Amino acid sequence: MGEEVKARNFISTEELKNHNKPGDLWISIQGKVYDVTKWAKDHPGGDLPLLNLAGQDVTDAFVAYHPGSAWQYLDRFFIGHLQDYSVSDVSKDYRRLVSEFSKLGLFEKKGHVAFFTLSSMVLFFSLSLYGIIASSSALVHLACGGLMGWLWMQSGWIGHDSGHYQIMTNARINRFVQVLSGNCVSGISIAWWKRNHNAHHIACNSLDFDPDLQHMPFFAVSSKLFNSITSYFYERKMHFDALSRFLVSYQHWTFYPVMCFARINLFAQSILLLLSKKSVPNRRQEMLGVLFFWVWFPTVVSLLPNWGERVMFIVASFSVTGIQHVQFCLNHFSSSVYMGPPCGNDWFEKQTNGTLNITCPSWMDWFHGGLQFQIEHHLFPRLPRCNLRKVAPLVRDLCKKHNLPYASLSFWDSNVLTIRTLRAAALQARDITNPIPKNLVWEAVNTHG
C-alpha cells in the first residue's frame, strides 16, 4: 500500500479527508501531502494538533506555529501533491504578514521581558518570605500571601512565553526556565499546560474540542453545552445533569469566587496527567518539579504562627492569582463559539472570531502578560509579547479589509460582557424543562436585569 501511495502524483481533497484517524494521519501544507502518522508520537507540540487537523490543509496553522527552519523536515513525510489545492484571499494576506514579520526579525526580537519577569518573581518571593519571617503582624502576612499570588501570576506569564517560543539563549535553558517557573514555582506541570494550550489554540472556541471552554459542571458559555456533548480533549461526555444545571444557573454569581480557587483545578489536572498512561515527555522531570513545589510551599506556609494565618495566606495567594484566571476567560468566554473539529482552511477567521482583545495603555502591558493582544497572539503565537502592540494596527487593517471582527474592549467592559454571557446561559439553564426555584434574593437582584 505504501509503494502504491508514493507512486501517485496527485491526491484529491476527498481522499485526504479519509486519513484523519489515529494510526492514519495525513495533512497538506502548501499543496503537498504528508503522512505524519509515525511522527505524531514525536511531534514537539504533542499529538493533539495533528489528530485535530488531520485530513485537511493545515498550511496556516503550520506557518503560525513553526519557524522557517521547520520546512526542511517535511520532505521525509512527503507522499504526493494535493490535486485541487487553492488558497483564499484571507490566507494569502495572512501568510504575507507572517513573511513580513519574519523578514523584520520580529519573531527573534524578544526584548528584555524575560529578564524583568524573572527578576520580579525573585523580588516577590523574597519579600513574601522576608515578611513571614521578620514580622509578626497578621496584616503583613496577608500582604505576603498577595505577593505570592503576584509571583504565580508572573510565573504564569513566563511559562506561557517559554511554551510558545524560546525566551532564553538555547533550548536547554529555555526548558529549565519552563520547569522552574511552572512545575517548581507554581506546582503546575508545563507538560499539562502545553497539551491543554496547544489544543486550545488549534481549536479556538470549539465547544467540544477546546478545553478552555469545557468547565462543566461549574460554567457553560453556550446552551449547546446543555446537550451533554463529548469533550474530545478529556475524552468523556460533559453531562448536563441536575447538579450542573443548578451550578450553571448561578454561574454569573459564582464566577469570581470560583476563579479565586481555580488554581486547585490546575494542580489536579497536572497530577492526573503525570499519573496517567498518556505519553508525557520528560515525565520524571515533570513529576520532580511538581513534587518540589509541594515541599517548599507547605514549608513556607508552616512558618506562619497559627492555622488562621496559614489559611488566610493561602486564600490571599490563590485569590490574587485568580485575577489571571479571570483574564484567561475574558479573551474567549464572550466570543463566538462553534461545534465540531477545527478547520485548517479558515484559520484566520476562527482565531479572530473566537478571541477578544483588552484595550489598555502600554504601561499596563505587564499586567496582562500579552493577553491584551489575544487576537495577535492567536494569529502569531511565536511572536514575543513585546512585539504584539507593534503588529496590532496591521492585524486590525487586515480584519477590516476582509470584513472580519476585531473585538477590543477595556478590562472593565470585557468583564461586564463576560458576566452578561454567563448570565444569559444561566437563565437558559433555568428554563430547561422545570425551572430551578428562584429565591427572594435572586428575584430582588434580577428584578431590573
C-alpha positions as CSV (number, residue, x, y, z in Angstrom):
1,M,0.0,0.0,0.0
2,G,2.9,2.4,0.9
3,E,4.5,2.0,-2.5
4,E,1.2,2.4,-4.3
5,V,0.6,5.8,-2.5
6,K,4.1,7.0,-3.2
7,A,3.6,6.2,-6.9
8,R,0.7,8.6,-7.1
9,N,1.4,12.1,-8.2
10,F,-1.8,13.7,-7.1
11,I,-4.1,13.2,-4.1
12,S,-7.7,14.5,-4.1
13,T,-9.1,16.5,-1.2
14,E,-11.7,13.8,-0.7
15,E,-9.0,11.1,-0.3
16,L,-7.1,13.4,2.1
17,K,-10.2,13.7,4.3
18,N,-10.3,9.9,4.8
19,H,-6.9,9.9,6.6
20,N,-7.9,11.7,9.8
21,K,-7.9,8.9,12.4
22,P,-5.3,7.7,15.0
23,G,-2.9,5.5,13.1
24,D,-3.7,7.1,9.8
25,L,-2.9,10.9,9.7
26,W,-2.3,12.8,6.5
27,I,-2.0,16.6,6.2
28,S,-1.5,19.1,3.4
29,I,0.9,22.0,3.5
30,Q,1.1,24.4,0.6
31,G,-0.3,21.9,-1.9
32,K,1.9,19.0,-0.7
33,V,0.5,16.0,1.2
34,Y,2.4,14.4,4.1
35,D,1.9,11.2,6.0
36,V,2.6,12.2,9.6
37,T,1.2,9.1,11.3
38,K,4.5,7.9,12.7
39,W,5.6,11.5,13.6
40,A,2.6,12.1,15.9
41,K,4.2,10.5,18.9
42,D,7.3,12.6,18.5
43,H,5.7,15.9,17.5
44,P,7.0,18.6,19.9
45,G,3.6,20.1,20.1
46,G,2.0,16.8,21.0
47,D,-0.3,14.5,19.0
48,L,-3.5,16.5,19.6
49,P,-2.8,19.2,16.9
50,L,-2.2,16.5,14.3
51,L,-5.2,14.5,15.4
52,N,-7.5,17.6,15.3
53,L,-6.3,18.9,11.9
54,A,-5.6,15.6,10.1
55,G,-7.3,15.1,6.7
56,Q,-7.1,18.7,5.5
57,D,-4.9,21.6,4.5
58,V,-3.1,22.9,7.6
59,T,-0.8,25.5,6.0
60,D,-1.9,28.5,8.1
61,A,-1.6,26.5,11.3
62,F,1.8,25.3,10.3
63,V,3.0,28.7,9.4
64,A,1.7,30.1,12.7
65,Y,3.5,27.6,14.8
66,H,6.7,26.7,13.0
67,P,9.8,28.8,12.1
68,G,11.2,28.7,8.6
69,S,13.8,26.1,9.7
70,A,11.0,23.5,10.2
71,W,10.2,23.3,6.5
72,Q,13.3,21.2,5.8
73,Y,12.0,18.3,7.9
74,L,8.8,17.9,5.9
75,D,10.3,16.1,2.9
76,R,10.7,12.7,4.7
77,F,6.9,12.6,5.1
78,F,6.0,13.7,1.5
79,I,3.7,11.3,-0.4
80,G,2.2,13.5,-3.2
81,H,0.6,16.7,-4.3
82,L,-2.9,17.9,-3.4
83,Q,-4.9,17.8,-6.6
84,D,-7.3,20.7,-6.1
85,Y,-5.2,22.9,-3.8
86,S,-6.4,26.5,-3.5
87,V,-5.7,29.5,-1.2
88,S,-8.3,32.0,0.0
89,D,-7.5,35.7,-0.2
90,V,-7.5,35.9,3.6
91,S,-4.9,33.2,3.9
92,K,-2.8,34.8,1.2
93,D,-2.7,38.1,3.2
94,Y,-2.1,36.3,6.5
95,R,0.9,34.3,5.1
96,R,2.2,37.6,3.6
97,L,2.1,39.2,7.1
98,V,3.9,36.2,8.6
99,S,6.6,36.5,5.9
100,E,7.0,40.2,6.5
101,F,7.3,39.8,10.3
102,S,9.9,37.1,9.7
103,K,11.9,39.4,7.4
104,L,11.8,42.2,10.0
105,G,13.1,39.7,12.6
106,L,10.1,40.3,14.9
107,F,10.0,36.6,15.9
108,E,13.6,36.8,17.1
109,K,13.5,40.2,18.9
110,K,12.4,39.3,22.4
111,G,13.4,42.5,24.3
112,H,14.1,42.2,28.0
113,V,10.7,40.8,29.0
114,A,12.0,37.5,30.3
115,F,14.7,39.3,32.4
116,F,12.2,41.7,34.1
117,T,9.7,39.0,34.7
118,L,12.1,36.6,36.3
119,S,13.5,39.5,38.4
120,S,10.0,40.4,39.6
121,M,9.5,36.7,40.5
122,V,12.7,36.8,42.7
123,L,11.6,40.0,44.2
124,F,8.0,38.9,45.1
125,F,9.3,35.6,46.6
126,S,12.0,37.3,48.6
127,L,9.6,40.0,50.0
128,S,7.0,37.4,50.8
129,L,9.4,35.1,52.6
130,Y,11.0,38.0,54.5
131,G,7.6,39.4,55.6
132,I,6.7,36.0,57.0
133,I,9.9,35.5,58.9
134,A,10.6,39.1,60.0
135,S,7.2,40.3,61.0
136,S,4.6,39.0,63.5
137,S,1.8,41.2,62.0
138,A,-1.2,39.4,60.5
139,L,-1.7,42.2,58.0
140,V,1.9,41.8,56.8
141,H,1.3,38.1,56.5
142,L,-1.8,38.8,54.5
143,A,0.2,41.1,52.2
144,C,2.8,38.3,51.9
145,G,0.1,36.0,50.6
146,G,-0.8,38.6,48.0
147,L,2.8,38.8,46.9
148,M,2.9,35.0,46.5
149,G,-0.1,35.4,44.2
150,W,1.7,38.0,42.1
151,L,4.7,35.7,41.9
152,W,2.5,32.9,40.5
153,M,0.9,35.4,38.0
154,Q,4.4,36.3,36.7
155,S,5.4,32.7,36.6
156,G,2.3,32.1,34.5
157,W,3.3,34.7,32.0
158,I,6.9,33.5,31.7
159,G,5.7,29.9,31.4
160,H,3.3,31.0,28.7
161,D,6.0,32.8,26.8
162,S,8.6,30.0,27.1
163,G,6.0,27.5,25.9
164,H,5.4,29.4,22.7
165,Y,8.9,30.5,21.7
166,Q,12.4,30.2,23.0
167,I,12.9,33.1,25.5
168,M,16.4,32.1,26.5
169,T,19.7,31.7,24.6
170,N,19.3,27.9,24.0
171,A,16.7,25.1,24.2
172,R,18.1,23.6,27.4
173,I,18.0,26.9,29.4
174,N,14.5,27.5,28.0
175,R,13.4,24.1,29.2
176,F,15.0,24.8,32.6
177,V,13.0,28.1,32.9
178,Q,9.8,26.3,31.9
179,V,10.1,23.7,34.6
180,L,11.4,26.2,37.2
181,S,8.5,28.7,36.6
182,G,5.8,26.1,36.0
183,N,6.4,22.9,37.9
184,C,8.8,24.1,40.7
185,V,7.4,27.6,41.5
186,S,3.8,27.1,40.6
187,G,3.1,23.4,41.0
188,I,1.6,23.3,37.5
189,S,3.1,20.8,35.0
190,I,4.4,22.5,31.9
191,A,3.7,19.3,30.0
192,W,0.0,19.5,31.0
193,W,-0.1,23.2,30.1
194,K,1.4,22.6,26.7
195,R,-1.1,19.8,25.9
196,N,-4.0,21.9,27.1
197,H,-2.8,25.2,25.5
198,N,-2.0,23.7,22.1
199,A,-5.4,22.1,21.9
200,H,-6.9,25.5,22.8
201,H,-5.0,27.4,20.1
202,I,-5.7,24.8,17.4
203,A,-9.5,24.5,18.2
204,C,-10.1,28.1,19.5
205,N,-13.6,28.3,20.9
206,S,-14.8,24.9,19.7
207,L,-17.2,23.7,22.4
208,D,-16.2,20.1,22.0
209,F,-12.5,20.4,21.1
210,D,-11.3,23.5,23.1
211,P,-10.6,22.6,26.7
212,D,-10.6,26.2,27.7
213,L,-14.4,26.3,27.2
214,Q,-15.1,23.0,29.0
215,H,-15.8,23.9,32.6
216,M,-18.8,21.8,33.4
217,P,-20.4,21.5,35.9
218,F,-19.4,25.0,37.0
219,F,-19.7,27.1,33.8
220,A,-21.3,26.9,30.4
221,V,-20.8,29.7,27.9
222,S,-23.4,28.4,25.5
223,S,-26.7,26.5,25.7
224,K,-25.3,24.0,23.3
225,L,-23.4,22.5,26.2
226,F,-26.7,21.6,27.8
227,N,-26.9,18.7,25.3
228,S,-24.2,16.8,27.3
229,I,-21.7,16.9,24.4
230,T,-18.5,14.9,24.4
231,S,-15.2,16.5,25.1
232,Y,-12.6,15.3,22.6
233,F,-9.8,16.7,24.8
234,Y,-10.9,15.0,28.0
235,E,-12.3,12.0,26.1
236,R,-15.5,11.9,28.1
237,K,-19.1,13.2,28.0
238,M,-19.7,16.5,29.8
239,H,-23.0,15.6,31.5
240,F,-25.5,18.4,31.9
241,D,-27.2,16.8,34.9
242,A,-29.2,18.2,37.8
243,L,-26.0,19.4,39.6
244,S,-24.6,21.0,36.5
245,R,-27.9,22.7,35.8
246,F,-28.0,24.1,39.4
247,L,-24.4,25.4,39.3
248,V,-24.7,26.9,35.8
249,S,-27.9,28.6,36.8
250,Y,-26.0,30.7,39.2
251,Q,-22.7,30.9,37.3
252,H,-22.8,34.7,36.9
253,W,-22.7,35.0,40.7
254,T,-20.1,32.2,41.3
255,F,-17.7,33.2,38.5
256,Y,-15.4,35.4,40.6
257,P,-15.4,33.2,43.7
258,V,-14.6,30.1,41.7
259,M,-11.8,32.0,39.9
260,C,-10.2,32.7,43.3
261,F,-9.7,29.0,43.7
262,A,-9.4,27.9,40.0
263,R,-5.7,27.1,40.7
264,I,-6.8,24.0,42.5
265,N,-8.1,22.6,39.3
266,L,-4.7,23.2,37.6
267,F,-3.0,21.4,40.4
268,A,-5.4,18.4,39.9
269,Q,-5.1,18.4,36.1
270,S,-1.3,18.4,36.3
271,I,-1.2,15.5,38.7
272,L,-3.8,13.5,36.8
273,L,-1.8,13.8,33.5
274,L,1.5,12.9,35.1
275,L,-0.1,9.8,36.7
276,S,-2.0,8.8,33.6
277,K,-0.9,6.4,30.9
278,K,-0.7,9.1,28.3
279,S,2.6,9.9,26.7
280,V,4.3,12.7,28.7
281,P,7.7,14.0,27.6
282,N,10.2,14.1,30.4
283,R,7.6,12.6,32.8
284,R,10.1,12.1,35.7
285,Q,11.5,15.6,35.4
286,E,7.9,17.0,35.4
287,M,7.0,15.0,38.5
288,L,10.1,16.0,40.4
289,G,9.4,19.7,39.6
290,V,5.8,19.4,40.9
291,L,7.0,17.5,43.9
292,F,9.5,20.2,44.7
293,F,6.6,22.7,44.8
294,W,4.7,20.6,47.2
295,V,7.7,20.6,49.5
296,W,8.7,24.3,49.5
297,F,5.2,25.8,49.6
298,P,3.8,23.9,52.6
299,T,7.1,24.6,54.3
300,V,6.7,28.3,53.8
301,V,3.1,28.2,55.0
302,S,4.2,26.3,58.1
303,L,6.4,29.2,59.1
304,L,3.2,31.3,59.9
305,P,2.3,31.3,63.6
306,N,-1.1,29.7,63.5
307,W,-3.7,27.9,61.4
308,G,-5.8,31.0,61.0
309,E,-3.0,33.0,59.3
310,R,-2.0,30.0,57.3
311,V,-5.4,29.7,55.8
312,M,-5.5,33.5,55.3
313,F,-2.2,33.3,53.5
314,I,-3.3,30.6,51.1
315,V,-6.6,32.2,50.4
316,A,-4.9,35.6,49.6
317,S,-2.3,33.9,47.3
318,F,-5.0,32.0,45.5
319,S,-7.3,35.0,45.2
320,V,-4.7,37.3,43.7
321,T,-3.8,34.6,41.2
322,G,-7.5,34.4,40.4
323,I,-7.1,37.7,38.6
324,Q,-5.0,35.8,36.0
325,H,-7.7,33.1,35.7
326,V,-10.3,35.8,35.1
327,Q,-8.0,37.2,32.4
328,F,-7.9,33.8,30.7
329,C,-11.7,33.8,30.5
330,L,-12.2,37.4,29.3
331,N,-10.5,36.7,26.0
332,H,-12.8,33.9,24.9
333,F,-16.0,33.4,27.1
334,S,-18.0,36.1,25.3
335,S,-16.6,35.5,21.8
336,S,-18.2,33.4,19.0
337,V,-18.3,29.6,19.6
338,Y,-18.9,26.7,17.3
339,M,-19.3,22.9,17.4
340,G,-17.0,20.4,15.7
341,P,-13.3,20.0,14.9
342,P,-11.2,22.9,13.8
343,C,-10.8,23.6,10.1
344,G,-7.5,24.4,8.5
345,N,-9.0,26.5,5.7
346,D,-10.4,29.2,7.9
347,W,-7.6,29.6,10.5
348,F,-7.5,33.4,10.4
349,E,-11.3,33.7,10.6
350,K,-11.7,31.2,13.5
351,Q,-8.9,33.0,15.5
352,T,-10.4,36.4,15.1
353,N,-14.0,35.3,15.7
354,G,-13.1,33.4,18.9
355,T,-10.8,36.0,20.6
356,L,-11.2,39.4,22.3
357,N,-8.5,42.0,23.0
358,I,-8.3,44.1,26.1
359,T,-7.6,47.8,25.5
360,C,-5.0,49.2,27.8
361,P,-2.2,51.8,27.8
362,S,1.3,50.4,27.1
363,W,2.4,50.9,30.7
364,M,-0.2,48.3,31.7
365,D,1.1,45.6,29.4
366,W,3.0,44.0,32.3
367,F,-0.4,43.3,34.0
368,H,-1.9,41.4,31.1
369,G,1.2,39.5,30.1
370,G,0.4,39.6,26.4
371,L,-3.2,38.5,26.7
372,Q,-4.4,42.1,26.0
373,F,-3.4,41.4,22.3
374,Q,-5.1,38.0,22.3
375,I,-6.1,38.2,18.6
376,E,-2.5,39.0,17.6
377,H,-1.2,36.2,19.9
378,H,-3.5,33.6,18.4
379,L,-2.6,34.6,14.9
380,F,1.1,34.7,15.6
381,P,1.7,32.5,18.7
382,R,5.5,32.6,18.2
383,L,5.6,36.4,18.3
384,P,7.2,37.7,21.5
385,R,4.7,39.7,23.5
386,C,6.9,42.8,23.4
387,N,6.1,43.0,19.6
388,L,2.3,42.4,19.8
389,R,1.5,46.0,20.2
390,K,3.6,46.8,17.1
391,V,1.7,44.5,14.8
392,A,-1.8,45.2,16.1
393,P,-2.5,48.0,13.6
394,L,-1.6,45.7,10.7
395,V,-3.9,42.9,12.0
396,R,-6.7,45.4,12.6
397,D,-6.4,46.7,9.0
398,L,-6.4,43.1,7.6
399,C,-9.5,42.3,9.6
400,K,-11.2,45.4,8.2
401,K,-10.1,44.5,4.7
402,H,-11.8,41.1,4.9
403,N,-14.8,42.3,7.0
404,L,-13.8,40.2,10.0
405,P,-14.3,41.1,13.6
406,Y,-11.6,42.8,15.6
407,A,-13.1,43.0,19.1
408,S,-11.3,45.1,21.7
409,L,-12.7,46.3,25.0
410,S,-11.5,47.8,28.2
411,F,-10.8,45.5,31.1
412,W,-14.0,46.7,32.8
413,D,-16.2,46.3,29.7
414,S,-14.8,42.8,28.9
415,N,-15.7,41.8,32.5
416,V,-19.2,43.1,32.0
417,L,-19.6,41.3,28.7
418,T,-18.3,38.1,30.2
419,I,-20.8,38.3,33.1
420,R,-23.6,39.0,30.6
421,T,-22.7,36.0,28.6
422,L,-22.7,33.8,31.7
423,R,-26.0,35.3,32.9
424,A,-27.6,34.6,29.5
425,A,-26.6,31.0,29.6
426,A,-27.6,30.8,33.3
427,L,-31.1,32.0,32.5
428,Q,-31.4,29.5,29.6
429,A,-30.3,26.7,32.0
430,R,-33.1,27.7,34.4
431,D,-35.8,27.5,31.7
432,I,-35.0,23.9,30.6
433,T,-37.9,21.6,31.4
434,N,-38.6,22.7,35.0
435,P,-37.1,26.0,36.1
436,I,-35.0,25.9,39.3
437,P,-36.8,27.6,42.2
438,K,-35.7,31.2,42.5
439,N,-35.2,32.5,46.0
440,L,-36.2,36.0,47.1
441,V,-32.7,37.3,47.0
442,W,-32.2,36.2,43.4
443,E,-35.6,37.8,42.4
444,A,-34.7,41.1,44.1
445,V,-31.3,41.4,42.4
446,N,-32.6,40.5,39.0
447,T,-35.8,42.5,39.0
448,H,-34.2,45.2,36.8
449,G,-31.9,42.8,34.9
